[in-house]
Amino acid sequence: MAEAAETARKSIGARRNPQSADAILEAAEAVLVEAGYAGFSIEAVARRARAGKPTIYRWWPSKAALLLEVYQRGKRVEVPDTGKLDDDLVGFLKNLFFHWRETSSGSVFRSLIAEAQSDESAALALAGYAAGRRSHTGEIIERARARGEIAAGIDAALVADLVASYAWRHLLTNQLDEDEATLRRMVGYLLRGIEAR
C-alpha cells in the first residue's frame, strides 16, 4: 500500500524534469517565433515539445506563466555602470533595444503584454515582473544618488517607470532602432526636465 502511494506521488511530477522543461521552453519560444502570438497555444507547444498538456499546466499554470519564463530565460541585458547617470541610462536603453530587436525576446515580451490585456493572471504576472524590473532599473538611479548626481528626494522607482514607459512604447510599436542621439535627447529631458528656467 505504501509502495503504491509512493508510485502515485512520483507520477504527479510536481518536480520538473530539467530536460523536459527545457524542451517545453524551447518549443514555446519556437512556436512564438514561427506563429506569433495569434498562433501561440499550450496545444501547439505540447505538440512541438512532444509533451502532454497536463505536464505543461502542472509546471506553468497559465499561458502567461510560460511566456514569462520563456522571456526571463532568454533575457540578457547589460546594465552599464559608467559613473555618469545619463551614460548609464542611454547605455541601458541601447542594450535593451538591441536585445529586443535581435533576439526573440522582443516578440515574447510583446506577447506577454498582449496576454495581459485579457487575462487577469497574465496581468498579475506582468505586474510582478514589472515591479522587480522597476527595482532593478531603480538601482541605476540609486547609484547616481550616492554619487551626488541627483537630489535626495527623487523617487527612483518613479524614474524607473518613466524609463520603462519609453522602452515599452518602442517595443509595442516595433521602433527598436532609435539612434543614440535620440536616446540622449530623451534622457536629457528626463534628467533636466522641460520647464523653462
C-alpha positions as CSV (number, residue, x, y, z in Angstrom):
1,M,0.0,0.0,0.0
2,A,2.8,2.4,0.9
3,E,4.6,1.4,-2.3
4,A,1.5,2.2,-4.4
5,A,1.2,5.6,-2.7
6,E,4.9,6.3,-3.4
7,T,4.4,5.4,-7.1
8,A,1.4,7.7,-7.3
9,R,3.4,10.6,-5.8
10,K,6.1,10.1,-8.3
11,S,3.7,10.2,-11.2
12,I,2.3,13.6,-10.1
13,G,5.6,15.1,-11.4
14,A,5.5,18.2,-9.4
15,R,9.2,18.4,-9.6
16,R,10.3,19.4,-13.0
17,N,12.4,17.2,-15.2
18,P,15.1,19.7,-16.4
19,Q,15.4,18.1,-19.8
20,S,11.6,18.1,-20.3
21,A,11.3,21.7,-19.0
22,D,14.0,22.8,-21.4
23,A,12.3,21.1,-24.3
24,I,9.0,22.8,-23.5
25,L,10.6,26.2,-23.1
26,E,12.4,25.8,-26.4
27,A,9.2,24.7,-28.1
28,A,7.3,27.7,-26.7
29,E,9.9,30.1,-28.0
30,A,9.9,28.4,-31.4
31,V,6.1,28.5,-31.6
32,L,6.1,32.2,-30.8
33,V,8.8,33.0,-33.3
34,E,7.1,30.9,-36.1
35,A,3.4,31.6,-35.5
36,G,3.4,34.8,-33.5
37,Y,1.1,35.4,-30.5
38,A,-2.0,34.6,-32.5
39,G,-0.7,31.1,-33.2
40,F,0.7,30.5,-29.7
41,S,-1.2,28.0,-27.6
42,I,-0.4,25.4,-25.0
43,E,-1.6,22.8,-27.5
44,A,0.9,24.0,-30.1
45,V,3.7,24.0,-27.5
46,A,2.8,20.5,-26.4
47,R,2.8,19.2,-30.0
48,R,6.2,20.8,-30.7
49,A,7.8,19.6,-27.4
50,R,6.1,16.1,-27.7
51,A,4.9,16.7,-24.1
52,G,1.5,16.3,-22.5
53,K,-0.7,19.4,-21.9
54,P,-1.2,18.3,-18.2
55,T,2.6,18.3,-17.8
56,I,2.8,21.9,-19.1
57,Y,-0.1,23.1,-17.0
58,R,1.4,21.4,-13.9
59,W,4.7,23.3,-14.3
60,W,3.2,26.5,-15.7
61,P,-0.4,27.1,-14.5
62,S,-1.2,29.6,-17.3
63,K,0.0,30.7,-20.8
64,A,1.2,33.9,-19.1
65,A,3.5,31.9,-16.7
66,L,5.0,30.0,-19.6
67,L,5.5,33.2,-21.6
68,L,7.2,35.0,-18.7
69,E,9.6,32.1,-18.1
70,V,10.5,32.0,-21.8
71,Y,11.2,35.7,-21.6
72,Q,13.2,35.6,-18.4
73,R,15.2,32.6,-19.6
74,G,16.5,34.5,-22.6
75,K,16.9,38.0,-21.2
76,R,20.5,39.1,-21.1
77,V,20.8,42.9,-20.9
78,E,23.9,44.5,-19.5
79,V,23.3,47.5,-17.2
80,P,26.3,49.8,-17.6
81,D,27.9,51.5,-14.6
82,T,29.9,54.3,-16.2
83,G,29.9,56.6,-13.3
84,K,27.5,59.0,-15.1
85,L,23.7,58.7,-14.9
86,D,23.0,59.9,-18.4
87,D,25.5,57.4,-19.9
88,D,24.2,54.6,-17.8
89,L,20.6,55.2,-18.9
90,V,21.5,55.6,-22.6
91,G,23.6,52.5,-22.5
92,F,20.9,50.5,-20.8
93,L,18.3,51.6,-23.4
94,K,20.7,50.8,-26.2
95,N,21.4,47.3,-24.8
96,L,17.7,46.7,-24.1
97,F,16.5,47.8,-27.6
98,F,19.3,45.7,-29.2
99,H,18.3,42.7,-27.2
100,W,14.6,43.0,-28.0
101,R,15.4,43.6,-31.7
102,E,18.0,40.9,-32.3
103,T,16.6,38.0,-30.2
104,S,13.1,36.5,-29.9
105,S,12.7,38.3,-26.5
106,G,11.0,41.3,-28.0
107,S,8.3,39.1,-29.6
108,V,7.9,37.1,-26.4
109,F,7.5,40.2,-24.2
110,R,5.0,41.8,-26.6
111,S,3.1,38.5,-26.4
112,L,3.0,38.6,-22.7
113,I,1.8,42.2,-22.7
114,A,-0.9,41.2,-25.2
115,E,-2.0,38.3,-23.0
116,A,-2.2,40.7,-20.0
117,Q,-4.9,42.7,-21.8
118,S,-7.5,39.9,-21.5
119,D,-6.2,37.6,-18.8
120,E,-6.0,38.6,-15.2
121,S,-3.3,36.0,-14.3
122,A,-1.2,37.4,-17.1
123,A,-1.8,41.0,-15.8
124,L,-0.7,39.9,-12.3
125,A,2.4,38.1,-13.7
126,L,3.4,41.1,-15.7
127,A,2.8,43.5,-12.8
128,G,5.0,41.3,-10.6
129,Y,7.7,41.2,-13.2
130,A,7.5,44.9,-13.8
131,A,7.9,45.6,-10.0
132,G,11.1,43.6,-10.0
133,R,12.4,45.4,-13.1
134,R,11.4,48.7,-11.5
135,S,13.6,47.9,-8.5
136,H,16.4,46.7,-10.8
137,T,16.4,49.8,-13.0
138,G,16.0,51.9,-9.9
139,E,19.4,50.8,-8.8
140,I,20.9,52.9,-11.7
141,I,19.1,55.9,-10.1
142,E,20.3,55.0,-6.6
143,R,23.9,54.8,-7.7
144,A,23.6,58.3,-9.2
145,R,22.1,59.5,-5.9
146,A,25.0,58.0,-4.0
147,R,27.4,59.9,-6.4
148,G,25.5,63.2,-5.7
149,E,24.2,63.5,-9.3
150,I,20.5,63.7,-8.3
151,A,18.5,65.3,-5.5
152,A,17.9,63.3,-2.3
153,G,14.1,63.4,-2.6
154,I,13.9,61.9,-6.1
155,D,11.7,58.7,-6.3
156,A,14.0,56.2,-8.0
157,A,11.0,53.8,-8.7
158,L,9.1,56.6,-10.5
159,V,12.1,57.5,-12.6
160,A,12.5,53.8,-13.5
161,D,8.8,53.7,-14.5
162,L,9.4,56.7,-16.9
163,V,12.3,54.9,-18.5
164,A,10.3,51.7,-18.8
165,S,7.4,53.6,-20.3
166,Y,9.6,54.9,-23.0
167,A,11.1,51.4,-23.6
168,W,7.8,49.6,-23.7
169,R,6.2,52.1,-26.1
170,H,9.1,51.5,-28.5
171,L,8.7,47.7,-28.1
172,L,5.0,47.8,-28.6
173,T,5.3,49.9,-31.8
174,N,8.3,47.9,-33.0
175,Q,10.5,51.0,-33.1
176,L,13.6,49.5,-31.6
177,D,16.1,51.2,-33.9
178,E,16.2,54.5,-32.1
179,D,19.6,56.2,-32.7
180,E,21.9,57.2,-29.8
181,A,21.3,60.9,-30.3
182,T,17.5,60.5,-29.8
183,L,18.1,58.3,-26.7
184,R,20.4,61.0,-25.3
185,R,17.8,63.7,-26.0
186,M,15.1,61.7,-24.2
187,V,17.4,61.0,-21.2
188,G,18.4,64.7,-21.2
189,Y,14.7,65.7,-21.0
190,L,14.1,63.2,-18.2
191,L,17.1,64.3,-16.1
192,R,16.9,68.1,-16.7
193,G,13.1,68.5,-17.1
194,I,11.4,70.6,-19.7
195,E,10.3,73.5,-17.6
196,A,11.6,76.9,-18.8
197,R,14.1,78.4,-16.4
